[in-house]
Amino acid sequence: MAERKPFLLRMDPEVFAALQRWADDDLRSLNGQIEFLLRCALEDAKRSKKPKK
């Protein structure tokens, strides 16, 4: 598995609660949900490198 880089993220409590509910609905951890959303945003903005097949 690829190396993970830990970092501190501060956010509004309402945003945190909404993300936690969304993660629970999708059966993901909050960290996993944030990473999923960031990956989607990167792909939508065409700023993500596609893995070579």
Long-range contacts (C-beta under 8 A, 24 or more apart in sequence): 9-34
